Amino acid sequence: MANQLHVELVSVEEKVWTGEAEMLVARTTEGELGVLPGHAPLLGQLAEPSQIRIKLDGGEQLAYDVAGGFLSVTETGVTVLAESATPAESATR
């Protein structure tokens, strides 16, 4: 198994998803951003509307439509704090 990225997706109401992933892709106000294990720390504002795509081991992908919020990348992983997050129809399982 390759290095994994710890991901937490949290909305105002609840913790939406947490787990290990190969990569996270998010659209920020600065453009689309891909985060892999070992990414440099950063704080980004999510574009509105936006979508978070979480690429899991084995090719599975989860997608969430999000409104507002921030993305924080640290040495321990990625935390997405969104005003709202709902599963997108484009997710593959």
C-alpha positions, 0 to 999 in steps of 0.5 A, spaced: 500 500 500 502 506 498 502 512 503 495 514 505 493 521 506 488 522 512 482 526 510 476 529 514 470 532 511 466 536 516 460 541 515 457 545 520 452 540 522 456 533 522 462 530 520 461 528 513 467 523 511 473 521 515 478 516 512 485 514 508 485 516 501 490 516 495 489 524 493 484 529 494 482 534 489 478 541 491 477 547 487 479 553 491 479 561 489 486 560 487 484 554 482 483 547 482 488 543 487 490 536 488 493 534 495 497 528 495 501 525 501 507 529 503 504 536 500 506 542 503 502 545 509 497 550 506 490 554 508 485 555 502 478 558 501 473 553 497 470 556 491 463 557 491 460 552 488 465 547 489 466 539 489 471 535 493 473 529 490 476 523 494 480 518 491 481 512 495 485 506 494 483 501 488 480 507 484 474 508 488 472 515 488 467 519 492 465 526 491 461 531 495 458 538 493 460 543 498 458 550 499 463 555 502 469 553 507 476 552 507 481 547 506 487 546 511 493 541 509 498 539 515 503 534 516 497 530 519 493 530 513 487 534 510 481 537 513 475 540 509 471 545 513 465 546 509 458 550 510 455 544 507 457 538 504 452 533 500 454 527 496 455 528 488 451 524 483 458 523 479 461 519 485 464 512 483 463 506 487 
